[in-house]
Amino acid sequence: MRINELTSFIGSEMLDLAYEELATDEVFGKFTEILHQRELVVVRGIELKPRQQLELAQRLGRPVPFLMAKYRHPEIPEIMISSNEVKNDKPIGVARVGNFWHQDSSYVGAPAPYTMLHGVNVPGTSGHTLYANAADVYDRLPAEWKAKVAGRTALHTVNKRFRVRAEDVGLSIAELRAKVDLEHPKVEHPLVRVDPDNGREYLYGAPEYMDSVNGFDANENEAFFTLLDRLIQDEARVYTHRWTPNDLVVWKTATTYHAATAVEPGVSRTVHRISIASDER
């Protein structure tokens, strides 16, 4: 087994591991330690059956079945299939997901603390995933903005990214917004948090999943969101994961911003995703 840092600011990779080795208490303990300190872990090229991926996820917490049943793995409901492939004239998974910067499910009251992806069929030329460290983003926040956000909360919402469904056709924009707010009410989270694993302060919130910062006027919100987007997307502080077959990628959802990039036309891509809840976080 070899372990390398992916960047100075986020992520480590573990190489030359088989499932049987990763599943041992010693190696999985090291994996968990790295995850908690580095926010993101990549286990390169580890062949996993869906049941084995589930078993690894269960070591971290409680895997949660995906909300939309039609995109669940047919045998393991805790696995969501993210795929642009079609079989028997039916999509085998959800084709377009997470293609914007976000922290997973921040629009709910208690988001699951871990996300696990396994690359089942992944191209190396597109469909990359971008990652940034929320503590690193906070560190780069100008001092005047650190003072402005101290002690504040923000409202998180899914309405900017809500997908229009068949039953929504015919609704006006105002009616659709009202319906989304009723089905998915805004939730409030502290804007600056402390990571219990390493004691670092980090920003919790991405513009695409935030409605506003409490106490900010419209101009302040716009200025803050613009600054936050610039800091998150700074190319010098982003790790680009270029997938190779059977990569296992796990991250802490609160402290890791990420975004999926587009898959080039005519290229298939399938990834198995597990959201992992915990009673301790």
N, C-alpha and C positions, 0 to 999 in steps of 0.2 A: 504494500500500500504506500502511495505517495500523496502528500498534501502540499498544495501550492496556493498562495494568495492570487486571486484573480486581478485585483487592483489594490491600491493602498487604502481605498476608502470603502470598499464593499466586496464581500464575497471571497470564498475559498473553494477549491476543487479537490476532490478525492479521486485518485486514479488507481487502476489495477485492483478493483474490488469485485467480487462475485456476491450474489445475494447471501449465500451461506456465511460469508465473512462479515458483511455489513450487519447481519442479524444477530451477531454475537454481542453479549453485553459490553464487552470492552470496546469494540469498534463502534457500536451504535452510541455508546456513551461519549466517545470522541466526536462522532458526527453531531450529536446534540450540543456539545460544548462549543463546537465551531459555529453552529447555527446561531446560538445565543449571542456569541461575541461578534460574528461577522455578518449577521443578518441574512445571508444567502449562502447555500451550499449546493454545489454541483457535483454529483457522482457521475463520472464519465462512463458512458457505454456499459451500463449495468443491465443485463438482460433480466427482465422481471415479468412474470405472469401477473395478470390482474389481481389474483388472490394474494400474491406476494407483496405487491404494492400496497394493498389494503392492510396487510399485516404490519408493514413498516409504518404506515400512517397511524395504526392503533398504538404503536409504541410512543408516539408523540401526544396523542390525545384521543378524541372521540370523532371519527369521521362522520360527516354529515351528508345524507343523501341530497343530491341536487334537486332544487325546487321543481324544475320542469322534468317530469317523468319521462317524456319521450326522448330526452337526450341522455338518460342514464345508461350505463352499461347493462346489457340484458341479464347478466348474472350477478352483478355487484352494483347495487343502486347507489353506493357511496361514490362511485366513479362517474364523473361527467365526461362525456366524449366530446372533445372539441375537434371538429373535423370539417373539411370541405368535400369529403368523399361521398359518393352516392352509390348505393347498392340496391338493386331491384327497384330502381326509380325512386328511392327514398333516401334522404340525407341520413347518414349514420350518426351525425352529431350536429352541434351548433357551429356554423361555419365562421362566424365573425364575432369575436368577443374580446373585450379588453384592449381595443386598438386606440387607447388614449391613456394619458398618465393618470394613475389613481393609486389609492391604497384600498385593498380588497374590502368591499362591503362596508365602507365607513358610514354609509347612509342608514345603517341599522344600529340599534342600541348596543348590541354586544357582538361585534364581528368575531368570527373564528380567528384565532391567532396565527394559524399556519396554513400555507397553501403548498401542495405537492403536485408537480407535473412529471409525467414520464413520456418521453418522446417515442411514440410507437412507429410513426412513419413521418420523418421530418426531412425537408430539404435543407441543404447547407447554404443555398444561395439566396434565400428569402425566408420570411416568416420568423425573423429573429425576435428576441425579447429584450427590451431595454430595462435597466435597473438603476435606481439611485437611492442613496442612503438618506433617510429623513433626518438623522442626526447631523449628517454632513451638510444638508440643506440649511438646518437651523444655524450651524456654526458660521455659515457664509452670509447669514442675514445681517444687513447693516445694523450698527448699534442702535440707531434711532428707531428702527423697526422692531428690534428686540424689546425695546422699552414700550413701544406701542402695543405689542401683542401680549406682553406679560400679564398673566392672570385672566386673559379673556377666553371666552368660549366662542364656538362657531356653529352655525346650523348646517347640517349636511342633508343632502337630498339626492334622489335619483332622477328628478324630473328633467335635468338637462340631457340625460342619456336614456330616457324611457323609450322603449320601442313601441311604435303604434301597432296595435293588433287589429285583426279583422273586425272585432266588435266595436272598435273605436272609430271606424270610418263614418264620416258624417258629422263628427263632433267639431265644434269650433276650437280654436287654440285655447281660448279661455275655459271652455268646458273640459277640454282634455287636461289642462293644468289643474283644474279643480278636482277632477277625478283622480289624477296621480297623487295629489296632496292628500286625498281621502284614503286611498289604498296604501300609500307609502308616505306617512306623515314625516315631516322633517324631524331630525334628531339632533340633540345638542351634545357636543364633545369639547373638552378642553383643547385649546389650540396648541398649547405647549405642554408636552408630557415628559416624564422621566422614564427611560428604559430600565426596568427592574433588573435586567441582566448585566448591564454595564454602567449604570448610573448617568448615562448621557442624556441631555435634553434633546428632544426632537420635535419637529412640526408635525401635527396630525391634521391633515386636510390637503386635498388637491382641488384646484379650481373647478374641475369638471364634476366633482361630487360635493361641492360646497355652495350653499346659497348666499351666505354672508357671515361676516364676523360681527358678533354682538357688540354694539357701541360704536361701530364704524358707520359713517355716512356713505352715500353711494360713491362719491369720489375716492374715499379712502379704500373701500372695498375694491374698486377697479384698479387702483394703484397697487394694492397688496397682491391681488390675483395676478397682475401683470408681472410683478417682481417674482412671485412664487413660481410662475411658469418659467421665467428666465433662469432661475436658480436650479430648478429641477432638471431642465433640459440642457444645461451647460454640458456640451460634448466632452469637455475635459473631466467631468465628474459623473459620467454615465458609463456603466458597463454594458456592452452589447453581447448578449449570449447568442452565439451562432450555433444552432443546434447540430449535434451529431447523433447518429442512431443510438437509441436507448439511454440517452442522458436522463438522469433523475435530478430535478431541480426543486429545491425546497426553500421557502423564505418565510420570514416573520412579516405578517401582513401589516402590522401597525407601523413598523419602522422602515418599510421598503416600498418606495414608489416604483411602479413598473408600467410598461406599455408594450403591447404586441405590435409588430410591424406587418405590413401586407405580404401576402403570398403571391408570387408572380402568377400570371394567368396560365392555366393548363397544368399547374403543378399541384399534386395532392399533399395534404398534411393532416396528420391525426395525432393528437396528444390526449393522454388520460389525466384528468385533473381530480384531485381530492381536496376538499376543504376540511380542515381539522380543528374542531372546537376543543375547549379545555375548561374544566371547572376551576382552574387555578389562575386563569388570565382573563 
